[in-house]
Amino acid sequence: MNRVTDDPSNDFFFEAYDRENIAYGLQPSPELAAYLKQTAALRSPSAARPKALDLGAGAGRDTLALAAAGYDVTSVDVSERGLDRIRERAEQANLSERIRTVVRDVRELDIEPASYSAVIATTVLDHIPASDAPAVWKKMCDALTTHGMLYTQVHTTEDPGSDQSPGRESDQPISETADAVINYFRPNQLVGWACHTDSRLRVLRYEERLEWDTTHGAPHQHGKAVLLAVHQGFHPDWFGQPAAFPRSDNS
Ligand SMILES: C[S@@+](CC[C@H](N)C(=O)[O-])C[C@H]1O[C@@H](n2cnc3c(N)ncnc32)[C@H](O)[C@@H]1O
């Protein structure tokens, strides 16, 4: 694969999304899935559908989960092949009318402030230069409604693909798409952004971890920072992921 460049027409992920076994699979991010499940009761079937924005949506595993949970989703990516696969999967799941795909570099996207109930960025802030990521983050935070949720994942310097310690000293296998990650986040960096007063967020969950990825290529390890937050002042029912002290009918 070619290294990602500033040219959005360079579809680094074409082959990964063109495969029969589409890269990253169909399972949504577990923290996002738990949030959607636990807050399902907030979404009245008679009310207008809430809006979600999936940045760097790829082949749509999070987009599809949001649409199935009742959101109208705008899925943004530079990979036309990824967005093709989203439309294909949406049609198969009978969710096409809830999903709009937009081929765009997230840095170039205009996002209307206070207009989305969910903003998702599962490993895209780390695919753009470090100097550009704060501006995209600001747009993401500003996009949230007062009852909005923000979910973000980034690769960290713990990742074996990182050129910084401790990842670079790791002898664990590296992802086939590691060249696309150009901005590995430092310890506490993402949560630092989330806790900044300008972000106007309340953190529900933050974790830095190592994980194994078997959804594409040879099994490999990742260093990840995972953040789930809501707009400050918003207090949806949330019992953790996995739910720490669930009722037996709310696991
Ligand atoms: C590792 S994949 C993750 C895909 C998806 N979020 C998931 O978790 O399955 C990263 C995605 O970010 C997209 N991407 C990278 N840089 C981007 C940019 N500047 N604007 C929009 N999308 C971008 C890539 O095309 C790719 O689909």
The ligand as a MOL file (V3000), in Angstrom:
LIG
                    3D

  0  0  0     0  0            999 V3000
M  V30 BEGIN CTAB
M  V30 COUNTS 27 29 0 0 0
M  V30 BEGIN ATOM
M  V30 1 C -8.2400 2.6000 10.3990 0
M  V30 2 S -9.5230 3.1090 9.3350 0 CHG=1
M  V30 3 C -10.9060 3.1200 10.4600 0
M  V30 4 C -12.2340 3.0040 9.7440 0
M  V30 5 C -13.4510 2.9730 10.6590 0
M  V30 6 N -13.5850 4.1610 11.4740 0
M  V30 7 C -13.4350 1.7440 11.5410 0
M  V30 8 O -13.1080 1.8670 12.7230 0
M  V30 9 O -13.7350 0.6570 11.0270 0 CHG=-1
M  V30 10 C -9.1970 4.8590 9.1400 0
M  V30 11 C -10.1130 5.5340 8.1210 0
M  V30 12 O -9.8590 6.9400 8.1260 0
M  V30 13 C -9.9300 7.4030 6.7780 0
M  V30 14 N -9.1760 8.6630 6.6880 0
M  V30 15 C -7.8470 8.8310 6.8290 0
M  V30 16 N -7.5320 10.1350 6.6990 0
M  V30 17 C -8.6920 10.7870 6.4690 0
M  V30 18 C -9.0290 12.1570 6.2590 0
M  V30 19 N -8.0870 13.1100 6.2670 0
M  V30 20 N -10.3320 12.4790 6.0580 0
M  V30 21 C -11.2860 11.5120 6.0390 0
M  V30 22 N -11.0320 10.2080 6.2430 0
M  V30 23 C -9.7550 9.8560 6.4520 0
M  V30 24 C -9.3420 6.2820 5.9710 0
M  V30 25 O -9.6980 6.3340 4.6260 0
M  V30 26 C -9.8880 5.0570 6.7040 0
M  V30 27 O -11.1160 4.6360 6.1610 0
M  V30 END ATOM
M  V30 BEGIN BOND
M  V30 1 1 1 2
M  V30 2 1 2 3
M  V30 3 1 2 10
M  V30 4 1 3 4
M  V30 5 1 4 5
M  V30 6 1 5 6
M  V30 7 1 5 7
M  V30 8 2 7 8
M  V30 9 1 7 9
M  V30 10 1 10 11
M  V30 11 1 11 12
M  V30 12 1 11 26
M  V30 13 1 12 13
M  V30 14 1 13 14
M  V30 15 1 13 24
M  V30 16 1 14 15
M  V30 17 1 14 23
M  V30 18 2 15 16
M  V30 19 1 16 17
M  V30 20 1 17 18
M  V30 21 2 17 23
M  V30 22 1 18 19
M  V30 23 2 18 20
M  V30 24 1 20 21
M  V30 25 2 21 22
M  V30 26 1 22 23
M  V30 27 1 24 25
M  V30 28 1 24 26
M  V30 29 1 26 27
M  V30 END BOND
M  V30 END CTAB
M  END
